[in-house]
Amino acid sequence: MKVHFSYAIILFHHVVRSVLAELSNTIALEPNEVAIMEDEFEIGYVQSLILEDTPLYSSKSIYQDIKMYQSKHYGKVFVLDDCLQLTERDAAHYNEMLAHVPIAEYMAKNVDKINSSDAFLRVLVIGGGDGYVVSEVLKHTSVAYVDHVDLDEEVIKSSEKIFPWAADLWQNDRVNLHIADGSKFVKEQLEKGISYHIIIQDASDPFYYDKDDQIVILPSSVLYTREHFETMYHLLKAENGVMTMQGETYNIPSNLVEIKKWLGLLTDIGFQQSRYGSISIGTYPTGQIGFITSHATDDVEKDVCFSSQSCDEFHGLDETDFQKIKQYFSKALVDKSTKYYHPRIHRSSFDLPLWVETFIYAKDDDELKTEDK
């Protein structure tokens, strides 16, 4: 893998070895075309996307090369260090879920505030330098402000130039941009006594396996530790807040193990209703990525209910919660042009293949409370 970027800077959610190359032996390319190829050595998986060979935009920061290409079907393609970050066509799938799920769940549990005109939500976004998640968060009039922490200022500047949603994003009065280390920033905020209603962590992968089947630990691993999860919990606890974070794909065995571990750590720390949701997104490896949502609350009236059990709840969203989310959506988002997110996909995203659900939610205390190695 050529990715050596730091952990609070980008949108890419599944670290793979990616190269821009003319794959003439395997793909019939036109003279003006190149292909970005993504290899998952752990499962012997290769995926590629054909691009026009001349970048629409090119820049370089102290951390990475920044480029934008044009593709035939997926529109503009954002690439960092030859690694695909997002495409215009399906970027909404991941970003809308990361932004709207935690806010909708918070509002559903605070139904008295749904019809309020007050902007009160304090939101922290870690990573996502392309600005898409932040732009979606701002669709909620209940948001008072967003603290956006990102390490690479050049990604921010580049995004302002190339993405329509980011053109004036960081000039918005409700957005406070912090060019900083994400893990250090949350500790500093906690020391200052700051609290949030919502935390969204849009971080890159903590590790990958190379072609020799050796694990490579990446700088982003610090954002997946017990210490970091605990810090986020304490930043949210005063407001009974909600955290959502990038959650990997369940189609890769090592990722599946980490999903189970993270769910266990979050529960052990004190988060309630920790759940893994699935997103369909064609340009990410295996066509699937996930997110984890947890509530920093003492409300333990509802347990997570699984598809394999005889019950009527939907993974912490019973019918009452679902109706409240529908109510909030109709008031706050129905005219805001979401492309992927809506209340039914919010609920159904937590319905997983039985083999995935059985593994990640197994009631094995020893496994679920495994400390970070």
C-alpha positions as CSV (number, residue, x, y, z in Angstrom):
1,M,0.0,0.0,0.0
2,K,1.3,3.4,-0.9
3,V,-0.8,5.2,1.6
4,H,1.2,6.9,4.3
5,F,-1.1,9.8,5.0
6,S,-2.0,10.9,8.5
7,Y,-5.1,9.9,10.2
8,A,-7.4,12.9,10.5
9,I,-7.2,14.3,7.0
10,I,-9.2,12.4,4.5
11,L,-12.4,10.6,3.5
12,F,-11.0,7.3,2.3
13,H,-12.4,4.5,4.4
14,H,-10.8,1.4,3.2
15,V,-7.0,1.3,2.9
16,V,-5.8,-0.6,-0.1
17,R,-2.7,-0.8,-2.3
18,S,-3.6,1.5,-5.2
19,V,-1.7,2.5,-8.2
20,L,-2.4,4.5,-11.3
21,A,-1.1,2.4,-14.2
22,E,-2.0,1.4,-17.8
23,L,-3.3,-2.2,-17.3
24,S,-2.9,-3.1,-20.9
25,N,-2.5,-6.8,-20.2
26,T,-5.9,-7.0,-18.4
27,I,-8.0,-4.0,-19.4
28,A,-8.5,-2.6,-22.9
29,L,-7.6,1.1,-22.4
30,E,-7.9,3.9,-24.8
31,P,-4.7,6.0,-25.4
32,N,-5.9,8.8,-23.1
33,E,-7.0,6.5,-20.3
34,V,-5.4,5.1,-17.1
35,A,-6.8,2.8,-14.4
36,I,-6.7,3.2,-10.7
37,M,-6.3,-0.3,-9.3
38,E,-7.0,-1.3,-5.7
39,D,-5.6,-4.6,-4.3
40,E,-6.8,-6.3,-1.2
41,F,-4.1,-8.8,-0.7
42,E,-5.7,-10.4,2.3
43,I,-8.6,-11.8,0.2
44,G,-7.0,-11.8,-3.3
45,Y,-9.3,-9.0,-4.5
46,V,-8.6,-6.5,-7.2
47,Q,-10.8,-3.6,-8.3
48,S,-10.2,-0.9,-10.9
49,L,-11.7,2.2,-12.3
50,I,-10.8,3.8,-15.7
51,L,-10.0,7.5,-15.6
52,E,-8.9,10.1,-18.1
53,D,-5.1,10.2,-18.0
54,T,-4.7,14.0,-17.5
55,P,-5.7,15.2,-14.0
56,L,-8.3,18.0,-13.8
57,Y,-6.5,19.3,-10.7
58,S,-3.1,18.5,-9.1
59,S,-1.5,19.7,-5.9
60,K,0.9,18.4,-3.3
61,S,1.1,18.8,0.5
62,I,3.7,17.8,3.0
63,Y,1.7,14.6,3.5
64,Q,0.5,13.5,0.1
65,D,-0.2,14.1,-3.6
66,I,-3.7,15.5,-4.3
67,K,-5.4,14.9,-7.7
68,M,-8.8,15.0,-9.3
69,Y,-9.6,12.9,-12.4
70,Q,-12.5,12.6,-14.7
71,S,-14.2,9.2,-15.2
72,K,-16.9,8.1,-17.6
73,H,-19.6,6.9,-15.2
74,Y,-18.6,8.0,-11.8
75,G,-17.9,11.7,-12.6
76,K,-15.0,13.4,-10.9
77,V,-12.7,11.1,-8.9
78,F,-10.7,12.4,-5.9
79,V,-7.3,10.7,-5.5
80,L,-4.7,11.1,-2.7
81,D,-1.3,9.4,-3.2
82,D,-2.8,7.4,-6.1
83,C,-5.6,6.1,-3.8
84,L,-9.3,6.7,-4.6
85,Q,-11.0,8.7,-1.9
86,L,-14.4,9.5,-3.4
87,T,-16.4,9.8,-6.7
88,E,-19.1,12.3,-7.5
89,R,-21.6,9.5,-8.2
90,D,-21.5,7.6,-4.9
91,A,-19.9,9.9,-2.4
92,A,-23.3,10.7,-0.9
93,H,-23.8,7.0,0.1
94,Y,-21.2,7.1,2.8
95,N,-21.2,10.8,3.8
96,E,-24.9,11.2,4.2
97,M,-25.1,8.1,6.5
98,L,-22.3,9.4,8.6
99,A,-23.8,12.8,9.0
100,H,-27.5,12.1,9.3
101,V,-27.7,8.9,11.3
102,P,-26.3,10.3,14.6
103,I,-28.2,13.5,14.4
104,A,-31.5,11.8,13.6
105,E,-31.0,9.4,16.4
106,Y,-30.2,12.1,18.9
107,M,-33.3,14.1,17.9
108,A,-35.5,11.0,18.0
109,K,-34.5,10.6,21.7
110,N,-35.1,14.3,22.3
111,V,-38.4,14.6,20.5
112,D,-39.4,17.8,22.4
113,K,-36.7,19.6,20.4
114,I,-37.8,18.4,16.9
115,N,-40.1,21.3,16.4
116,S,-37.9,23.8,18.1
117,S,-36.3,26.6,16.0
118,D,-33.3,26.7,18.3
119,A,-29.8,25.8,16.9
120,F,-28.3,24.0,19.8
121,L,-26.3,21.0,18.6
122,R,-22.6,21.1,19.0
123,V,-20.9,18.8,16.5
124,L,-17.4,17.5,16.2
125,V,-16.1,16.1,12.9
126,I,-12.8,14.3,12.9
127,G,-11.3,14.0,9.4
128,G,-13.1,14.3,6.1
129,G,-11.0,17.0,4.6
130,D,-13.1,17.0,1.4
131,G,-15.8,18.6,3.4
132,Y,-18.7,16.4,2.4
133,V,-19.7,15.2,5.9
134,V,-19.6,18.8,7.2
135,S,-21.7,20.1,4.4
136,E,-24.3,17.4,5.2
137,V,-24.3,18.2,8.9
138,L,-25.0,21.9,8.1
139,K,-28.3,20.8,6.5
140,H,-29.6,20.5,10.0
141,T,-30.9,23.8,11.3
142,S,-30.6,22.4,14.8
143,V,-26.8,22.5,14.5
144,A,-25.3,25.5,16.3
145,Y,-21.8,24.9,15.2
146,V,-19.3,22.3,13.9
147,D,-15.8,21.9,15.1
148,H,-14.0,20.3,12.1
149,V,-10.5,19.0,12.9
150,D,-8.2,17.9,10.0
151,L,-4.5,17.5,9.7
152,D,-3.8,18.5,6.1
153,E,-4.5,22.1,5.3
154,E,-3.7,21.6,1.6
155,V,-6.5,19.0,1.3
156,I,-8.9,21.7,2.7
157,K,-7.7,24.3,0.2
158,S,-7.9,21.8,-2.7
159,S,-11.4,20.8,-1.7
160,E,-12.5,24.4,-1.7
161,K,-11.3,24.7,-5.3
162,I,-12.7,21.4,-6.8
163,F,-15.8,20.5,-4.9
164,P,-19.0,22.6,-5.2
165,W,-20.2,21.6,-1.7
166,A,-16.9,22.9,-0.2
167,A,-16.5,26.2,-2.1
168,D,-17.5,28.4,0.9
169,L,-17.9,25.7,3.5
170,W,-15.2,26.7,5.9
171,Q,-16.2,30.4,5.7
172,N,-19.6,29.4,7.1
173,D,-20.3,31.1,10.5
174,R,-21.3,27.7,11.9
175,V,-18.0,26.0,11.0
176,N,-14.8,26.2,13.1
177,L,-11.9,24.7,11.2
178,H,-9.0,23.3,13.2
179,I,-5.8,22.2,11.4
180,A,-4.6,19.8,14.0
181,D,-4.0,16.2,15.1
182,G,-7.4,14.6,15.7
183,S,-6.4,12.5,18.7
184,K,-4.7,15.4,20.4
185,F,-7.5,17.7,19.6
186,V,-10.2,15.6,21.4
187,K,-8.0,15.4,24.5
188,E,-7.5,19.2,24.5
189,Q,-11.2,19.7,24.2
190,L,-11.9,17.4,27.1
191,E,-9.3,19.3,29.2
192,K,-11.1,22.5,28.4
193,G,-14.4,21.1,29.6
194,I,-16.0,21.2,26.1
195,S,-18.9,18.8,25.4
196,Y,-20.6,17.8,22.2
197,H,-24.0,16.3,21.3
198,I,-22.6,14.6,18.1
199,I,-19.2,13.3,17.2
200,I,-18.5,12.0,13.7
201,Q,-15.2,10.3,13.0
202,D,-14.3,10.0,9.3
203,A,-10.9,8.4,9.7
204,S,-8.8,6.2,7.4
205,D,-8.0,2.6,8.2
206,P,-5.8,1.7,11.1
207,F,-4.0,-1.1,9.3
208,Y,-3.7,-3.2,6.2
209,Y,-2.1,-6.5,5.0
210,D,0.6,-6.3,2.4
211,K,1.4,-8.7,-0.4
212,D,3.6,-10.8,2.0
213,D,0.6,-11.2,4.3
214,Q,2.2,-8.9,6.9
215,I,0.1,-6.4,8.8
216,V,1.1,-2.8,8.5
217,I,-0.1,-0.5,11.3
218,L,-1.0,3.0,10.1
219,P,-0.9,6.3,12.0
220,S,-4.7,6.3,12.1
221,S,-4.6,3.4,14.5
222,V,-4.5,5.9,17.4
223,L,-8.1,6.8,16.5
224,Y,-9.3,3.3,17.1
225,T,-7.9,2.7,20.6
226,R,-9.7,2.4,23.9
227,E,-8.1,5.7,25.1
228,H,-9.5,7.6,22.1
229,F,-13.0,5.9,22.4
230,E,-13.0,6.9,26.1
231,T,-12.2,10.5,25.3
232,M,-15.0,10.6,22.8
233,Y,-17.4,9.1,25.4
234,H,-16.5,11.7,28.0
235,L,-16.9,14.5,25.4
236,L,-20.5,13.2,24.7
237,K,-21.6,12.0,28.1
238,A,-22.8,15.3,29.6
239,E,-25.3,15.7,26.6
240,N,-26.2,12.0,26.3
241,G,-24.7,12.4,22.8
242,V,-24.2,10.1,19.8
243,M,-21.0,9.0,18.1
244,T,-20.7,7.6,14.6
245,M,-17.5,6.4,13.0
246,Q,-16.1,4.7,9.9
247,G,-16.5,1.0,10.5
248,E,-14.7,-0.9,7.7
249,T,-16.1,-3.6,5.4
250,Y,-17.3,-7.0,6.9
251,N,-16.1,-8.8,3.7
252,I,-12.5,-8.8,4.8
253,P,-11.8,-11.2,7.7
254,S,-9.4,-9.0,9.6
255,N,-11.9,-6.1,9.3
256,L,-14.7,-8.3,10.6
257,V,-12.6,-9.1,13.7
258,E,-11.9,-5.4,14.3
259,I,-15.6,-4.5,14.0
260,K,-16.4,-7.0,16.7
261,K,-13.5,-5.7,18.9
262,W,-14.6,-2.1,18.5
263,L,-18.2,-2.8,19.3
264,G,-17.0,-4.6,22.4
265,L,-14.7,-1.8,23.5
266,L,-17.4,0.8,23.0
267,T,-19.8,-1.2,25.1
268,D,-17.2,-1.9,27.8
269,I,-16.4,1.8,28.1
270,G,-20.1,2.7,28.7
271,F,-21.6,3.4,25.2
272,Q,-25.1,2.0,24.8
273,Q,-26.8,0.6,21.6
274,S,-23.5,0.2,19.8
275,R,-24.4,-1.1,16.3
276,Y,-22.8,-1.7,12.9
277,G,-24.6,-0.3,9.9
278,S,-23.9,-1.3,6.3
279,I,-23.6,1.0,3.2
280,S,-23.6,0.0,-0.4
281,I,-21.0,1.9,-2.4
282,G,-19.7,0.6,-5.6
283,T,-16.3,2.3,-5.8
284,Y,-15.0,1.0,-2.4
285,P,-13.4,-2.4,-2.1
286,T,-16.0,-5.2,-2.2
287,G,-18.7,-2.6,-2.8
288,Q,-19.5,-2.3,0.9
289,I,-18.4,-0.1,3.8
290,G,-19.8,0.2,7.3
291,F,-20.2,2.6,10.2
292,I,-20.6,2.2,13.9
293,T,-23.1,4.2,15.9
294,S,-23.1,4.4,19.7
295,H,-25.0,6.4,22.4
296,A,-23.2,7.9,25.4
297,T,-26.2,7.6,27.7
298,D,-27.3,5.7,30.8
299,D,-30.5,4.7,29.1
300,V,-30.4,0.9,29.1
301,E,-34.1,0.3,28.7
302,K,-33.6,-1.1,25.2
303,D,-31.1,-3.7,24.1
304,V,-29.9,-4.2,20.6
305,C,-32.2,-6.7,18.9
306,F,-31.0,-8.8,16.1
307,S,-32.7,-10.2,13.0
308,S,-32.1,-13.8,14.2
309,Q,-34.1,-13.2,17.3
310,S,-37.9,-13.1,17.8
311,C,-38.5,-9.4,18.6
312,D,-39.9,-6.3,17.0
313,E,-37.1,-3.9,17.6
314,F,-34.6,-2.9,14.9
315,H,-31.2,-2.8,16.5
316,G,-32.0,-0.1,19.1
317,L,-34.6,1.5,16.8
318,D,-38.0,0.3,17.9
319,E,-41.1,1.4,16.0
320,T,-41.5,4.5,18.3
321,D,-37.9,5.6,17.5
322,F,-38.4,5.0,13.8
323,Q,-41.6,7.1,13.7
324,K,-39.7,9.9,15.5
325,I,-36.9,9.7,13.0
326,K,-39.5,9.9,10.2
327,Q,-41.0,12.9,11.9
328,Y,-37.6,14.6,12.2
329,F,-36.7,13.8,8.6
330,S,-40.0,15.3,7.3
331,K,-39.3,18.5,9.2
332,A,-35.5,18.9,8.8
333,L,-34.3,17.0,5.7
334,V,-37.1,16.1,3.3
335,D,-36.5,19.3,1.3
336,K,-32.7,19.3,1.6
337,S,-32.1,16.9,-1.3
338,T,-30.5,13.9,0.3
339,K,-29.5,11.4,-2.3
340,Y,-29.0,8.2,-0.3
341,Y,-30.2,8.8,3.3
342,H,-33.9,8.4,4.3
343,P,-35.5,6.9,7.4
344,R,-36.1,3.5,6.0
345,I,-32.5,3.0,4.9
346,H,-31.4,4.4,8.3
347,R,-33.3,1.5,9.9
348,S,-32.5,-1.2,7.4
349,S,-28.8,-0.5,7.4
350,F,-28.5,-2.3,10.7
351,D,-30.0,-5.5,9.3
352,L,-27.0,-7.5,8.4
353,P,-26.3,-10.9,6.8
354,L,-26.8,-13.5,9.5
355,W,-23.2,-14.7,9.5
356,V,-22.0,-11.1,10.1
357,E,-24.5,-10.4,12.8
358,T,-23.8,-13.7,14.5
359,F,-20.1,-13.0,14.6
360,I,-19.9,-9.4,15.6
361,Y,-22.6,-9.5,18.3
362,A,-21.6,-12.8,19.9
363,K,-22.0,-12.6,23.7
364,D,-18.5,-13.6,24.5
365,D,-17.3,-11.3,27.2
366,D,-13.6,-12.3,26.9
367,E,-13.6,-11.4,23.2
368,L,-15.8,-8.3,23.5
369,K,-13.7,-6.8,26.2
370,T,-10.3,-7.5,24.6
371,E,-7.9,-4.7,25.3
372,D,-5.9,-3.0,22.5
373,K,-2.7,-4.8,21.7
